[in-house]
Amino acid sequence: MPLAIAALGFAATFTATPAAAKDDIVLCTIDDLSGDFSIMATPKTYGYQLAVKEINDAGGIEVDGQKKMVRLVSYDGQSNVNRYQQLAQRCVFEDEADVVMAGYTGAEREAARQEVVRNKVIYWHNNQGEGGIADKYSFFSGPTPEQQVLPAIKYMIENIGPKMTFIGADYNFCRAIGQWVRVAAELNGGDIEMEEYFPFGVSQWQATIDKIQGIKPDFQVHCLVGGDQVQFYPQAQAAGLKTPVWSNVTISDGYEHKRFAAPSLANLYVPPAYIEDVPGEASEAFTKKIREMFPEVVYVNEHAGFGYVAVKAMAKAWEAAGTVDTDKVIDALQADISLPDAPGGPWILRGDQHHAAMHTYLFKVNEDHSLELVSDLGMTEPTFLSDIDVDMRKEAPGRQYLPPDNPAWAPYFDK
């Protein structure tokens, strides 16, 4: 099986030797295999490797009249945004990638994506994102805020109470999540009493904890990212802050319930589209295969699932197109690629949106850090772009839309 992998857990740059252009199909990935975000992002590379192994073990993919293997080239972005532009260029020009999959944070995503799409190569981002990117060459396997924030915050307001506080990392993803939380609050009678953003390196939270204790919300909303920011949880426990918390990144990304001592995460609600605790045969089978291939894995997180899904979706598109020609493969992707046995349940790429329909689940962390499934929020569609009349099959605007771009929601941001 053709694989070229940067050593996991090391910061050294991997130097790839390009294969002949017609010998194989080249998948180039860039993720944080070291640095602040490695805990979250490394399982995604496990998902890539498993998917490529399965495809190649089955004989590869027929394109241009012959079976070809997928060659996986993986680079370590080292949790450093500045590396992503350079490595994306390497994927395109040295490795002659047929597809590039890159980035954990939104800033990493954009550093890589801009280089890839500028050169008319297909790009995938494979964890949850802020949604709304409408670009011909860009595709997204993970859930969007309309699939996580809107139904889950609605549940929290209806079942716990309307009064909430919001804290998040100060970058584009969490800023956008703040906008989506505002929409969810406005649609469901919620009240945001506090909204604050913090640099990635913040790890001391006592002043913020004191402020939240003074407000006494019904629940907290968090978008805390990276190893430093999640120190909020043990500090909140030590301070006696027991208010329920909702987060779409904690647990789903960093499996803190496995890393922190119980009951630091107790009473935290999370809305993943996939984690290893999702029930069902597909989830159990995927978790088993990942653990057999990577015995050291601590937890099979959301990114492992959606890295795997993106490669399988590309395989279907290459097979349907019968070629790696970019425009023909995009046409195949826009024909609604369906993966009925995806790890989190049925997954369908909506070609007009370049985002996917999928299940969303709501879990609660118990005192012993076990996860309790509170609700299957159902099969959720990525309708945000279609609601504002964006259809990538007709025209790709080449920009990102955010909640204020929806005329029905714009008044929520004038207050």
Residue pairs with C-beta under 8 A, 6 or more apart in sequence:
1 52
1 53
1 56
1 57
1 69
2 19
2 24
2 56
2 69
2 70
2 71
2 72
3 49
3 52
3 71
3 72
4 14
4 16
4 17
4 71
4 72
4 73
4 74
5 14
5 45
5 49
5 72
5 73
5 74
6 12
6 13
6 14
6 33
6 74
6 75
6 76
7 14
7 33
7 76
8 33
8 42
8 45
9 33
9 34
9 38
9 42
10 33
10 34
10 76
11 34
11 35
11 76
11 78
12 76
13 75
13 76
14 73
14 74
14 75
14 76
16 73
16 90
16 94
16 95
18 94
18 95
18 96
19 26
19 71
21 96
22 64
23 68
24 68
24 69
24 70
24 71
25 60
25 61
25 63
25 68
25 69
25 70
25 71
25 98
25 318
25 324
26 70
26 71
26 73
26 95
26 96
26 97
26 98
26 99
27 48
27 52
27 70
27 71
27 72
27 73
27 97
27 98
27 99
27 101
27 311
27 314
28 73
28 74
28 75
28 90
28 91
28 95
28 97
28 99
28 100
28 101
29 44
29 45
29 48
29 72
29 73
29 74
29 75
29 100
29 101
29 102
29 307
30 74
30 75
30 76
30 77
30 83
30 84
30 87
30 88
30 91
30 100
30 101
30 102
30 103
30 108
30 112
31 41
31 42
31 44
31 45
31 74
31 76
31 77
31 102
31 103
31 104
32 38
32 40
32 41
32 42
32 76
32 77
32 78
32 79
32 104
32 108
33 41
33 42
33 45
33 74
33 76
33 77
33 78
34 76
34 78
34 79
35 77
35 78
35 79
35 80
36 79
36 200
36 226
36 227
36 228
37 79
37 104
37 105
37 225
37 226
38 79
39 227
39 254
39 255
39 259
40 104
40 127
40 253
40 254
40 301
40 303
41 77
41 104
41 303
43 290
43 297
43 299
43 300
43 301
43 303
43 304
43 307
44 104
44 126
44 127
44 303
44 304
44 306
44 307
45 74
45 307
46 290
46 293
46 294
46 297
46 304
46 307
47 126
47 290
47 303
47 304
47 305
47 306
47 307
47 308
47 309
47 311
48 72
48 74
48 101
48 307
48 308
48 311
49 72
49 74
49 293
50 289
50 290
50 293
50 308
51 307
51 308
51 311
51 312
51 315
52 70
52 72
52 311
53 293
55 61
55 70
55 311
55 312
55 315
56 69
56 70
59 67
60 67
60 68
60 69
60 70
61 67
61 68
61 70
61 315
61 318
61 319
62 68
62 319
62 322
63 318
63 319
63 321
63 322
63 323
63 324
64 322
64 323
64 324
70 311
70 315
73 91
73 95
73 97
75 87
75 90
75 91
77 83
77 84
77 87
77 102
77 103
77 104
77 108
79 104
81 105
81 107
81 108
81 111
82 111
84 102
84 103
84 108
84 111
84 112
85 111
85 112
85 114
85 115
87 102
87 112
88 100
88 102
88 111
88 112
88 113
88 115
88 116
89 115
91 97
91 100
91 102
91 116
91 121
92 100
92 115
92 116
92 119
92 121
93 119
97 121
98 121
98 122
98 318
98 324
98 326
98 329
99 121
99 122
99 123
99 124
99 314
100 112
100 116
100 121
100 122
100 123
100 124
101 123
101 124
101 125
101 126
101 307
101 310
101 311
102 108
102 109
102 112
102 113
102 116
102 123
102 125
103 109
103 110
103 111
103 112
103 113
103 125
104 127
104 303
105 171
105 173
105 225
106 129
106 130
106 171
106 172
106 173
106 176
107 171
107 172
109 125
109 129
110 172
112 123
113 123
113 125
113 135
113 138
116 122
116 123
116 137
117 123
117 135
117 136
117 137
117 138
120 137
120 326
121 137
121 326
122 137
122 139
122 314
122 326
122 329
122 330
122 333
123 137
123 138
123 139
124 138
124 139
124 140
124 141
124 310
124 314
125 138
125 139
125 140
125 141
125 142
126 140
126 141
126 142
126 303
126 306
126 307
126 309
126 310
127 142
127 253
127 302
127 303
127 306
128 142
128 143
128 144
128 145
128 148
128 248
128 249
128 252
128 273
128 302
129 140
129 142
129 144
129 173
130 144
130 145
130 172
130 173
130 176
130 177
130 180
130 400
130 402
131 140
131 144
131 145
131 146
131 176
131 355
131 382
131 384
132 144
132 176
132 384
132 385
132 400
132 401
132 402
132 405
133 140
133 354
133 399
133 400
133 401
134 354
134 385
134 390
134 392
134 396
134 397
134 398
134 399
134 400
134 401
135 354
135 396
135 397
135 398
135 399
136 330
136 392
136 396
136 398
137 326
137 330
138 354
139 310
139 313
139 333
139 349
139 354
140 354
140 355
140 356
141 306
141 307
141 309
141 310
141 313
141 347
141 349
141 356
142 273
142 302
142 303
142 306
143 272
143 273
143 358
143 360
143 380
144 355
144 382
144 384
145 176
145 177
145 180
145 248
146 180
146 380
146 382
146 383
146 384
147 273
147 358
147 360
147 380
147 381
147 382
148 248
148 271
148 272
148 273
148 360
149 177
149 180
149 181
149 183
149 184
149 248
149 271
150 180
150 183
150 184
150 187
151 271
151 360
151 362
151 377
151 378
151 380
152 246
152 248
152 269
152 271
152 360
152 362
152 377
153 181
153 184
153 185
153 188
153 190
153 221
153 246
154 184
154 187
154 188
155 362
155 374
155 375
155 377
156 164
156 219
156 244
156 246
156 269
157 164
157 184
157 185
157 188
157 189
157 190
158 188
160 218
160 219
160 244
161 217
161 218
161 219
162 185
162 188
162 189
162 190
162 191
162 218
163 190
163 191
163 193
163 215
163 216
163 217
163 218
163 219
164 181
164 185
164 190
164 191
164 192
164 193
164 217
164 218
164 219
164 220
164 221
165 192
165 193
165 194
165 195
165 212
165 215
165 217
165 220
165 221
166 178
166 181
166 192
166 194
166 195
166 196
166 220
166 221
166 222
166 223
167 194
167 195
167 196
167 197
167 198
167 208
167 220
167 221
167 222
167 223
167 224
167 232
168 174
168 175
168 177
168 178
168 196
168 197
168 198
168 222
168 223
168 224
168 225
169 197
169 198
169 199
169 200
169 223
169 224
169 225
169 226
169 229
170 197
170 198
170 199
170 200
171 200
171 225
173 223
173 225
174 197
174 223
174 225
175 197
176 402
176 403
177 223
177 248
178 195
178 197
178 223
179 402
179 403
179 404
179 413
180 403
181 192
181 221
182 192
182 403
182 412
182 413
183 403
183 409
183 412
184 190
185 191
185 192
186 409
186 412
193 215
193 217
194 211
194 212
194 215
194 217
196 208
198 208
198 229
200 225
200 226
200 228
200 229
201 228
202 228
202 229
203 228
203 229
203 231
204 231
204 235
205 231
205 232
205 235
205 236
206 235
206 239
208 232
209 232
209 235
209 236
209 239
209 241
210 239
212 220
212 241
212 243
213 239
213 240
213 241
216 243
217 243
218 243
218 244
219 243
219 244
219 245
219 246
219 269
220 243
220 244
220 245
220 246
221 245
221 246
221 247
222 232
222 245
222 246
222 247
222 249
222 250
223 247
223 248
223 249
224 230
224 232
224 247
224 249
224 250
225 249
225 253
227 254
230 250
230 254
230 256
230 260
233 250
233 256
233 260
233 264
233 265
233 268
234 260
234 261
234 264
236 264
237 263
237 264
237 266
242 266
242 267
243 267
244 267
244 268
244 269
245 267
245 268
245 269
246 268
246 269
246 270
246 271
247 268
247 269
247 270
248 270
248 271
248 272
250 256
250 265
250 268
250 270
251 257
251 265
251 268
251 270
251 272
251 275
251 363
251 365
251 371
252 270
252 271
252 272
252 275
252 301
252 302
253 301
253 302
253 303
254 301
255 275
255 298
255 299
255 301
256 264
256 265
257 265
257 268
257 365
257 369
257 371
258 298
258 299
258 369
259 298
260 369
262 367
262 368
262 369
263 367
263 368
263 369
264 369
265 365
265 369
266 365
266 366
266 367
266 369
267 364
267 365
268 364
268 365
269 362
269 363
269 364
269 365
269 374
270 362
270 363
270 365
271 360
271 361
271 362
271 363
271 377
272 278
272 302
272 344
272 360
272 361
272 363
273 302
273 305
273 306
273 344
273 358
273 359
273 360
273 361
274 283
274 302
274 305
274 306
274 342
274 343
274 344
274 345
274 358
275 299
275 300
275 301
275 302
275 305
275 363
275 371
276 283
276 287
276 299
276 300
276 301
277 363
277 371
277 373
278 343
278 344
278 345
278 359
278 361
279 373
280 345
282 341
282 342
282 343
282 344
282 345
283 343
283 344
283 345
286 300
286 305
286 308
286 343
287 300
287 343
290 297
290 300
290 304
291 297
291 300
297 304
304 343
305 342
305 343
305 344
308 343
309 339
309 342
309 343
309 347
309 356
312 339
312 342
313 333
313 337
313 339
313 347
313 349
314 329
314 333
316 332
316 337
316 339
317 329
317 332
317 333
317 337
318 324
318 329
318 332
320 332
320 335
321 328
321 329
321 331
321 332
322 328
323 329
333 349
333 351
333 354
334 351
334 352
334 354
334 392
334 393
335 351
336 348
336 349
336 350
336 351
337 348
337 349
337 351
338 346
338 347
338 348
338 349
339 346
339 347
339 348
340 346
340 347
342 358
344 358
344 359
344 361
345 358
345 359
345 379
346 357
346 358
346 359
346 379
347 356
347 357
347 358
348 356
348 357
348 358
349 355
349 356
350 356
350 357
350 381
350 382
351 392
351 393
352 385
352 386
352 391
352 392
352 393
352 394
353 382
353 383
353 385
353 386
353 390
353 392
354 392
355 382
355 385
356 382
357 379
357 380
357 381
357 382
358 379
358 380
359 376
359 377
359 378
359 379
359 380
360 376
360 377
360 378
360 380
361 373
361 375
361 376
361 377
362 373
362 374
362 375
362 376
362 377
363 371
363 372
363 373
363 374
364 371
364 372
364 374
365 371
365 372
366 372
384 401
384 406
385 391
385 392
385 401
387 406
388 401
388 405
388 406
388 407
390 397
390 401
403 409
403 412
403 413
404 410
404 412
404 413
